[in-house]
Amino acid sequence: MSIRYELISEDNISCIKDLCNELMAYQQSKAHIRPELFDSMCFETRMIPSVQSAKANFILVAKDGNEMVGYVYSNISPKETYSNEFATFFDLDSVKNEDVGCLSQFYLKECYRNTGIGTVLFERSMDWLDSFESIGDRFIFVSNGNDSALKFYLGKGFKVSHQILDGFITVLRNT
């Protein structure tokens, strides 16, 4: 296994379409609260709108040879982005600055988990978010049933803030 990491430009996000769709299917397979909400979630409905509405984007893929085996997507967005027709993800008044940092999507193919690749993707994502002096609040939203992801983020210093949509999503915060 020879893993290398590659930044993906916003213009080239279509190269992670399959991984993004695998993530949505994985989240749905784990969900025990309203899994049907994932029926309409895919690359076109999640990744593209998020990239387009963000002020800054960070997309890093892990490759084993020429095969993409995982990715992390983080962004800087206005805090108001997280109050929409789907849900209000956090109390906007609790965020001091106008923008927030969010680790928005993170996926690693199963056979590459627990190898350290996820930690590299996570740490590089956090380094990128930390490079913005104006960002005081960082969030991660974990879908219900994804206990391994929740444990991973808790081990990296994030704390559970609250749940939304009757437990469909657990909101993690690290300020």
NULOSE-70730 format. One line per field, with one value per residue: x negated, y negated, z of N, C-alpha, C in turn; residue in one letter; residue number from 0. Coordinates in nm, 3 decimals. Last residue first. Example, Ala and Ser with C-alpha at 12.3 -4.5 7.8 and 13.67 -1.06 7.14 Angstrom:
! residues 2
nx: -1.285	-1.319
ny: 0.225	0.569
nz: 0.708	0.780
cax: -1.367	-1.230
cay: 0.106	0.450
caz: 0.714	0.780
cx: -1.290	-1.320
cy: -0.003	0.330
cz: 0.787	0.780
rest: S	A
nr: 1	0
END
This chain:
! residues 175
nx: 1.424	1.582	1.861	2.111	2.433	2.586	2.894	3.127	3.240	3.438	3.288	2.980	2.799	2.492	2.211	1.951	1.627	1.302	1.068	1.043	1.228	1.451	1.400	1.425	1.689	1.823	1.742	1.863	2.137	2.357	2.611	2.667	2.395	2.242	2.079	1.863	1.724	1.557	1.509	1.352	1.188	1.006	0.775	0.736	0.598	0.766	0.843	0.596	0.577	0.802	0.711	0.496	0.629	0.790	0.594	0.454	0.659	0.705	0.466	0.437	0.586	0.858	0.958	0.941	1.166	1.368	1.273	1.370	1.482	1.643	1.763	1.716	1.602	1.624	1.615	1.811	1.851	1.888	1.834	1.967	2.237	2.472	2.663	2.729	2.721	2.717	2.873	3.190	3.282	3.390	3.401	3.145	2.864	2.611	2.564	2.503	2.226	2.063	1.789	1.533	1.501	1.377	1.366	1.161	1.159	1.032	0.920	0.868	0.601	0.343	0.207	0.439	0.502	0.720	0.793	0.941	1.059	1.184	1.306	1.479	1.744	2.000	2.175	2.045	2.014	2.287	2.383	2.206	2.272	2.562	2.671	2.476	2.410	2.703	3.009	3.256	3.238	3.189	3.427	3.460	3.370	3.469	3.234	3.037	2.781	2.611	2.693	2.657	2.378	2.332	2.448	2.277	2.030	2.079	2.096	1.827	1.702	1.810	1.709	1.457	1.442	1.581	1.414	1.260	1.297	1.186	0.914	0.777	0.465	0.373	0.149	0.081	-0.023	-0.073	-0.085
ny: -2.445	-2.197	-1.979	-1.786	-1.673	-1.403	-1.353	-1.236	-1.323	-1.503	-1.703	-1.697	-1.715	-1.873	-1.842	-1.634	-1.749	-1.658	-1.513	-1.274	-1.109	-1.207	-1.104	-0.822	-0.800	-0.873	-0.668	-0.451	-0.507	-0.599	-0.631	-0.952	-1.146	-1.427	-1.713	-1.936	-2.267	-2.528	-2.870	-3.075	-3.207	-3.395	-3.264	-2.973	-2.747	-2.558	-2.429	-2.298	-2.132	-1.972	-1.837	-1.703	-1.534	-1.372	-1.242	-1.108	-0.944	-0.780	-0.636	-0.453	-0.229	-0.217	-0.148	-0.026	0.124	-0.080	-0.406	-0.689	-1.022	-1.304	-1.636	-1.866	-2.034	-2.380	-2.696	-2.993	-3.352	-3.557	-3.465	-3.331	-3.131	-3.134	-3.219	-2.986	-2.675	-2.452	-2.374	-2.353	-2.188	-2.228	-2.498	-2.620	-2.714	-2.722	-2.964	-3.138	-3.137	-3.095	-2.859	-2.665	-2.305	-1.983	-1.652	-1.379	-1.042	-0.737	-0.617	-0.616	-0.459	-0.460	-0.404	-0.515	-0.839	-1.060	-1.405	-1.694	-2.006	-2.289	-2.616	-2.913	-2.980	-2.774	-2.710	-2.514	-2.305	-2.245	-2.164	-1.931	-1.754	-1.710	-1.656	-1.521	-1.306	-1.273	-1.208	-1.098	-0.903	-0.981	-0.963	-0.698	-0.664	-0.752	-0.596	-0.434	-0.412	-0.260	-0.303	-0.579	-0.589	-0.448	-0.621	-0.843	-0.726	-0.673	-0.935	-1.006	-0.829	-0.923	-1.194	-1.289	-1.416	-1.650	-1.855	-2.036	-2.291	-2.288	-2.050	-1.848	-1.730	-1.407	-1.171	-0.820	-0.505	-0.203	0.118
nz: 1.973	1.834	1.830	1.667	1.660	1.513	1.352	1.446	1.680	1.595	1.463	1.652	1.962	2.075	2.113	2.193	2.095	1.972	2.009	1.887	1.998	1.869	1.614	1.664	1.757	1.520	1.349	1.477	1.463	1.296	1.398	1.254	1.130	1.257	1.176	1.328	1.342	1.505	1.557	1.477	1.214	1.141	1.070	0.921	0.975	1.077	0.840	0.788	1.011	0.964	0.734	0.837	1.019	0.845	0.689	0.898	0.996	0.775	0.769	0.969	0.947	0.988	0.649	0.410	0.368	0.340	0.234	0.401	0.422	0.514	0.501	0.663	0.909	0.904	1.055	1.006	1.029	1.209	1.558	1.771	1.814	1.944	1.767	1.630	1.744	1.461	1.245	1.153	0.842	0.581	0.525	0.755	0.883	0.791	0.678	0.880	0.894	0.582	0.583	0.482	0.485	0.381	0.308	0.237	0.113	-0.038	-0.252	-0.590	-0.752	-0.834	-0.525	-0.339	-0.219	-0.066	-0.121	0.001	-0.024	0.105	0.031	0.124	0.133	-0.014	-0.215	-0.371	-0.189	-0.147	-0.401	-0.439	-0.219	-0.226	-0.473	-0.618	-0.445	-0.238	-0.091	-0.092	0.108	0.366	0.492	0.558	0.816	1.086	1.267	1.198	0.953	0.799	0.540	0.515	0.512	0.271	0.086	0.120	0.044	-0.224	-0.316	-0.278	-0.458	-0.703	-0.707	-0.728	-0.970	-0.952	-0.877	-1.015	-0.930	-0.678	-0.674	-0.429	-0.321	-0.230	-0.100	-0.124	-0.017	-0.104	0.000
cax: 1.396	1.450	1.806	1.986	2.349	2.518	2.757	3.078	3.129	3.473	3.380	3.088	2.852	2.635	2.281	2.090	1.723	1.434	1.089	0.962	1.087	1.438	1.397	1.304	1.577	1.841	1.704	1.717	2.069	2.217	2.566	2.699	2.524	2.231	2.214	1.873	1.831	1.549	1.594	1.343	1.274	1.142	0.779	0.826	0.524	0.693	0.941	0.651	0.472	0.801	0.834	0.473	0.534	0.849	0.696	0.385	0.597	0.810	0.501	0.374	0.449	0.768	0.982	0.835	1.039	1.357	1.319	1.257	1.509	1.522	1.771	1.847	1.561	1.697	1.545	1.772	1.824	1.986	1.795	1.928	2.118	2.359	2.614	2.646	2.771	2.667	2.771	3.099	3.264	3.366	3.527	3.213	3.005	2.651	2.577	2.643	2.301	2.136	1.918	1.561	1.529	1.405	1.410	1.217	1.148	1.097	0.971	0.908	0.736	0.435	0.178	0.354	0.494	0.614	0.818	0.818	1.093	1.066	1.322	1.352	1.647	1.893	2.218	2.085	1.895	2.201	2.435	2.204	2.138	2.486	2.754	2.539	2.309	2.602	2.874	3.232	3.281	3.073	3.379	3.518	3.277	3.509	3.334	3.154	2.884	2.587	2.689	2.793	2.452	2.280	2.502	2.421	2.050	2.053	2.216	1.933	1.675	1.836	1.852	1.492	1.360	1.652	1.478	1.238	1.332	1.332	0.970	0.866	0.568	0.382	0.260	0.042	0.079	-0.150	0.000
cay: -2.589	-2.219	-2.114	-1.793	-1.788	-1.448	-1.403	-1.197	-1.229	-1.390	-1.617	-1.764	-1.640	-1.842	-1.965	-1.637	-1.715	-1.719	-1.635	-1.383	-1.083	-1.230	-1.248	-0.879	-0.764	-0.950	-0.806	-0.452	-0.509	-0.596	-0.496	-0.849	-1.081	-1.282	-1.658	-1.812	-2.171	-2.420	-2.754	-3.036	-3.094	-3.443	-3.330	-3.088	-2.853	-2.641	-2.511	-2.395	-2.232	-2.061	-1.916	-1.803	-1.635	-1.456	-1.325	-1.205	-1.044	-0.870	-0.724	-0.583	-0.219	-0.173	-0.203	-0.123	0.197	0.004	-0.270	-0.604	-0.883	-1.229	-1.497	-1.838	-1.913	-2.255	-2.591	-2.875	-3.229	-3.540	-3.521	-3.472	-3.147	-3.077	-3.317	-3.086	-2.805	-2.499	-2.283	-2.451	-2.194	-2.094	-2.424	-2.613	-2.726	-2.606	-2.850	-3.130	-3.056	-3.183	-2.908	-2.784	-2.435	-2.084	-1.781	-1.467	-1.187	-0.816	-0.528	-0.701	-0.444	-0.552	-0.399	-0.398	-0.748	-0.962	-1.263	-1.616	-1.869	-2.205	-2.471	-2.845	-3.087	-2.800	-2.809	-2.641	-2.369	-2.286	-2.285	-2.047	-1.808	-1.743	-1.729	-1.639	-1.404	-1.221	-1.262	-1.207	-0.866	-0.967	-1.098	-0.744	-0.637	-0.811	-0.703	-0.368	-0.491	-0.265	-0.165	-0.525	-0.654	-0.397	-0.485	-0.857	-0.781	-0.561	-0.852	-1.079	-0.820	-0.786	-1.164	-1.220	-1.295	-1.534	-1.774	-1.895	-2.262	-2.295	-2.185	-1.852	-1.833	-1.503	-1.263	-0.960	-0.610	-0.327	0.000
caz: 1.959	1.891	1.825	1.744	1.630	1.634	1.342	1.314	1.688	1.681	1.389	1.579	1.849	2.084	2.150	2.150	2.199	1.955	2.087	1.831	2.027	2.014	1.637	1.604	1.845	1.643	1.319	1.461	1.592	1.255	1.365	1.353	1.111	1.242	1.190	1.252	1.362	1.408	1.581	1.617	1.250	1.170	1.200	0.911	0.905	1.173	0.913	0.693	0.986	1.080	0.729	0.733	1.067	0.949	0.625	0.812	1.084	0.823	0.657	0.987	0.894	1.096	0.782	0.441	0.380	0.459	0.203	0.372	0.388	0.541	0.454	0.606	0.840	0.915	0.984	1.082	0.956	1.101	1.428	1.780	1.729	2.017	1.865	1.563	1.786	1.591	1.294	1.211	0.987	0.634	0.528	0.626	0.921	0.869	0.587	0.838	0.991	0.674	0.533	0.560	0.425	0.483	0.255	0.339	0.099	0.066	-0.147	-0.479	-0.698	-0.904	-0.669	-0.335	-0.332	-0.043	-0.144	-0.004	-0.063	0.114	0.032	0.095	0.103	0.081	-0.117	-0.433	-0.247	-0.037	-0.336	-0.529	-0.241	-0.105	-0.375	-0.677	-0.484	-0.329	-0.069	-0.188	-0.027	0.277	0.460	0.431	0.706	0.958	1.279	1.256	1.020	0.944	0.589	0.515	0.620	0.398	0.101	0.145	0.179	-0.133	-0.319	-0.209	-0.314	-0.658	-0.710	-0.604	-0.954	-1.007	-0.772	-1.044	-1.069	-0.689	-0.693	-0.545	-0.312	-0.339	-0.075	-0.143	-0.012	-0.117	0.000
cx: 1.260	1.417	1.670	1.926	2.229	2.423	2.709	2.931	3.074	3.365	3.408	3.171	2.962	2.674	2.428	2.152	1.864	1.526	1.221	0.992	0.993	1.293	1.385	1.293	1.446	1.725	1.715	1.668	1.918	2.129	2.420	2.656	2.543	2.372	2.208	2.013	1.810	1.655	1.580	1.418	1.249	1.236	0.920	0.840	0.608	0.619	0.871	0.751	0.523	0.694	0.837	0.594	0.505	0.753	0.757	0.487	0.524	0.754	0.607	0.407	0.371	0.626	0.885	0.853	0.920	1.221	1.281	1.312	1.380	1.555	1.637	1.865	1.692	1.623	1.617	1.693	1.786	1.972	1.902	1.902	2.085	2.228	2.493	2.589	2.679	2.728	2.711	2.997	3.186	3.360	3.512	3.341	3.083	2.789	2.636	2.669	2.447	2.220	1.978	1.688	1.541	1.430	1.447	1.252	1.202	1.080	1.039	0.974	0.760	0.577	0.265	0.324	0.398	0.619	0.694	0.856	0.962	1.110	1.187	1.374	1.511	1.805	2.108	2.121	1.932	2.078	2.347	2.263	2.141	2.355	2.678	2.618	2.373	2.505	2.774	3.091	3.248	3.112	3.258	3.474	3.329	3.408	3.352	3.265	2.996	2.703	2.671	2.794	2.595	2.358	2.457	2.486	2.199	2.074	2.201	2.061	1.783	1.811	1.881	1.640	1.391	1.572	1.550	1.310	1.324	1.378	1.122	0.923	0.647	0.496	0.257	0.168	0.016	-0.052	-0.090
cy: -2.623	-2.366	-2.116	-1.930	-1.785	-1.560	-1.443	-1.236	-1.183	-1.281	-1.487	-1.659	-1.721	-1.754	-1.936	-1.766	-1.720	-1.670	-1.706	-1.516	-1.191	-1.208	-1.282	-1.028	-0.826	-0.924	-0.891	-0.594	-0.514	-0.609	-0.486	-0.711	-0.970	-1.222	-1.509	-1.759	-2.047	-2.316	-2.654	-2.909	-3.056	-3.331	-3.372	-3.151	-2.980	-2.756	-2.605	-2.486	-2.340	-2.169	-2.017	-1.893	-1.741	-1.568	-1.422	-1.299	-1.149	-0.978	-0.825	-0.683	-0.350	-0.150	-0.142	-0.187	0.104	0.071	-0.176	-0.464	-0.812	-1.083	-1.431	-1.694	-1.853	-2.144	-2.460	-2.781	-3.116	-3.407	-3.493	-3.537	-3.296	-3.090	-3.265	-3.188	-2.912	-2.635	-2.323	-2.369	-2.319	-2.095	-2.283	-2.530	-2.734	-2.621	-2.730	-3.014	-3.041	-3.097	-3.007	-2.843	-2.543	-2.216	-1.871	-1.598	-1.255	-0.964	-0.605	-0.613	-0.540	-0.547	-0.503	-0.366	-0.634	-0.865	-1.182	-1.470	-1.794	-2.062	-2.402	-2.696	-3.028	-2.916	-2.848	-2.748	-2.506	-2.359	-2.336	-2.171	-1.936	-1.815	-1.771	-1.721	-1.534	-1.334	-1.192	-1.266	-0.972	-0.937	-1.094	-0.886	-0.684	-0.788	-0.764	-0.470	-0.404	-0.328	-0.159	-0.383	-0.599	-0.457	-0.424	-0.719	-0.791	-0.605	-0.727	-0.995	-0.890	-0.770	-1.024	-1.182	-1.222	-1.405	-1.651	-1.803	-2.113	-2.261	-2.177	-1.993	-1.835	-1.601	-1.372	-1.044	-0.746	-0.443	-0.124
cz: 2.013	1.868	1.891	1.725	1.726	1.592	1.481	1.297	1.555	1.684	1.466	1.506	1.783	1.966	2.174	2.203	2.141	2.066	2.065	1.899	1.976	2.057	1.785	1.637	1.795	1.739	1.445	1.429	1.580	1.379	1.326	1.303	1.214	1.234	1.157	1.280	1.276	1.445	1.466	1.646	1.396	1.214	1.240	1.049	0.888	1.106	1.010	0.764	0.891	1.065	0.844	0.716	0.962	0.990	0.727	0.745	1.002	0.912	0.701	0.877	0.914	1.046	0.883	0.578	0.411	0.475	0.317	0.346	0.354	0.514	0.475	0.562	0.791	0.840	1.007	0.992	1.052	1.027	1.323	1.644	1.722	1.939	1.943	1.659	1.727	1.619	1.428	1.289	1.025	0.787	0.584	0.638	0.791	0.933	0.661	0.742	0.952	0.769	0.632	0.499	0.531	0.414	0.372	0.270	0.223	0.039	-0.034	-0.374	-0.581	-0.849	-0.737	-0.481	-0.300	-0.160	-0.106	-0.022	-0.082	0.085	0.037	0.113	0.067	0.036	-0.018	-0.331	-0.303	-0.087	-0.223	-0.462	-0.325	-0.137	-0.251	-0.576	-0.533	-0.361	-0.160	-0.175	-0.131	0.133	0.366	0.394	0.571	0.843	1.140	1.284	1.075	1.020	0.741	0.573	0.628	0.516	0.234	0.167	0.212	0.012	-0.232	-0.204	-0.233	-0.509	-0.656	-0.597	-0.823	-0.991	-0.826	-0.945	-1.102	-0.831	-0.704	-0.555	-0.442	-0.314	-0.180	-0.133	-0.038	-0.129	0.000
rest: T	N	R	L	V	T	I	F	G	D	L	I	Q	H	S	V	K	F	G	K	G	L	Y	F	K	L	A	S	D	N	G	N	S	V	F	I	F	R	D	G	I	S	E	F	S	D	L	W	D	M	S	R	E	F	L	V	T	G	I	G	T	N	R	Y	C	E	K	L	Y	F	Q	S	L	C	G	V	D	E	N	K	V	S	D	L	D	F	F	T	A	F	E	N	S	Y	T	E	K	P	S	I	N	S	Y	V	Y	G	V	M	E	N	G	D	K	A	V	L	I	F	N	A	K	A	S	Q	V	S	P	I	M	R	T	E	F	C	M	S	D	F	L	E	P	R	I	H	A	K	S	Q	Q	Y	A	M	L	E	N	C	L	D	K	I	C	S	I	N	D	E	S	I	L	E	Y	R	I	S	M
nr: 174	173	172	171	170	169	168	167	166	165	164	163	162	161	160	159	158	157	156	155	154	153	152	151	150	149	148	147	146	145	144	143	142	141	140	139	138	137	136	135	134	133	132	131	130	129	128	127	126	125	124	123	122	121	120	119	118	117	116	115	114	113	112	111	110	109	108	107	106	105	104	103	102	101	100	99	98	97	96	95	94	93	92	91	90	89	88	87	86	85	84	83	82	81	80	79	78	77	76	75	74	73	72	71	70	69	68	67	66	65	64	63	62	61	60	59	58	57	56	55	54	53	52	51	50	49	48	47	46	45	44	43	42	41	40	39	38	37	36	35	34	33	32	31	30	29	28	27	26	25	24	23	22	21	20	19	18	17	16	15	14	13	12	11	10	9	8	7	6	5	4	3	2	1	0
END
